[in-house]
Amino acid sequence: MRRRRHDGAALVVGLLVLTLVMLLGLAGVGAARIELLLAQNETFRENAATAASAGIEMAISEISATDPMSDTLVTGRLPGSAVYEAQVRFLGFEHALPQAPAAHLAGAHFEIISTGRSARNAVDRQRAGVLRVVDAGGETNAADCEPVAPRRCHERGDLERLYWQRVPVE
């Protein structure tokens, strides 16, 4: 019987398997790093959205505290690196509100556009519409609340959120 020589074949196969395992490990590390960056970016986008929502809430507080019948700007910072800037625009009055007879109320319409910014240039923009019931000071085309329809009567100082939406960032 003749013996074949296989000296070193196991070493070569072992090195090839080790190289293949190492390449798979490096690919896994690269994929994990990308997943980490994507998760961080999503966190920054959520922080920007939270800041934009906070801007809307602060602008609504400003509208409730005062009667801003002109455009105003509300800015602030959240804990961390998120900031907001909310532009409040007065759109006009609505005089046909359901109200008690002789109440002489009107609805002041406002539009709020809030932009939230966070780290890595994450930006979110939101728009909201608000109606604040104020004294009209004169005659109105108001609809009586009762007995025409069982509707909610508006009272001075009421605040209604009319709409909310996300808007694209330019």
N, C-alpha and C positions, 0 to 999 in steps of 0.2 A: 504494500500500500504506500501510496505516495501522499505525503502531507502537503496541503497547500499553505501558502504563507499569507496570513491575514494580519500581519503586524501593523498596527496603527489605524486600522479601519474603525475600530470602536472610538478612538480619539477623535477622528474626523467627524463621525456621526454625532458624537456628544457635543462637539463645538458648534455644529450646525444647529442642533436643537437648542443649545444655550443661546445662540445668536437670535434664533426665532423667538424665544421666550422674552429676551431682552427687548426686541423690537415691539412685540405686543405690549409689554409693560410701558415703554415710552409712548406708544400710541394712546394707552389708557391715561397716562399722566397728562398728555396734551388735551385729550377730550375732557378730563376733569377740570383742567384750567379754564377751558372755554366755557364750560357749564358754570363755573364760579363767576366768571366775568358777566355772563348773561344774567345770572341771579342778582349780582350787584347792580347791573343796569336797570333791572326791573324794580329793585328797591328804590333807586334814585327816581324812576318815573313815578312810583307810588308816592314818594315824598313830595314831588312836584304837584301831583294831583291833590294831595292833602293840603299843601300850601295854597293852591288855587281855591279849594273849598273854604279854607280859613279866611281867605280874602273876601269871599262872598259873605260869609257870616259876619265879619267885621264891618263890611259895608252896610249890611242890614242893620247892625247895631247903630251905626252912624245915622242911618235914615230914621231909625226909631227915636234916637236921642234928640235929633234936631229936625228941622224942616228944610233940607237942602234943595232949594228950587233951582239950583244951578249945578253945573258939573263939578264934581269933587274927586279927589284922588286919595285913596286910603292905602297906606303901605305898612309893612311890618315884617317881622322875622320870627320864624318858629324855632324852637330849640334844635340845634344842629345847624345845618347850612342852608335850609330851605327859606326862601323869601317869597312874599306875595306883593302884588300891585293890583289894586282893584279900582277901576274907573267907574264912577257912578254918574249916569246921565239921566237928567229929568226929561221925560218924554211928553208930559202934558197932563191935563185934568180930564177926568170922566165925571160928568155931572148927573148921570142917570143911574145912581146907585139905589138899591132897595134900602130904605131907611124909614125911621119913624116920621110921622107928619111934622112939618115945621122944623126938622133937624138941620136943614141947610148944610149938607155935607157933600164933599166931592172926593173922588179918588185920585190921588197923585200917583202917576205911573213912573216907575224908575226901571232902567236897565243897568245891570251890573256886569261888567266884563272883567274877570279876574285872571291874572296870569301868575302861575306859581313856577318858581325856578329852584332847581336843586343841583347837586354836584354833577359833574360830567355833562354839563349843558342840557340836563333833562328839563323839559318845559311842558306845562300843561295849561290849557286855557279853557275857562268855563264861562257860561253866560247864564244869568238868571233875571227874571222879571219879577218885580215886587209892586204891590199896590198899597199905598198908605192912605188911610181915610183921614181927611183934614176938614177943617171948617171952610165952607165955600164962601161964607160972608154975604151971600145974596140969594136970589132965586135959583132953584135948580129944577131939573126935569126928573126929579126923583120918583121912583115907583114906590108906592106904599107897600110895606111888608105884609100887612094883614088888611083885609081878609082876602085879597086877590090870590095870593099863593102862599103856601107855608114855606117861605124862604127865610133865610137868615138875614136879620136886619143888621146893617152896618152901623157901627158906632165910632165916634171920634177916637182916633188913636189906633184903630185896628190895623193890622198889617197882614197882608195875604201874599203868599208866594205863588206866583202865577205859572212860572215855568223854570226849568233848569235844563241845560244841555252842555255837552262838550263841543267846543269849536276847534277847527283845525288851526294849528300854529303856522303863521305865515313865515 
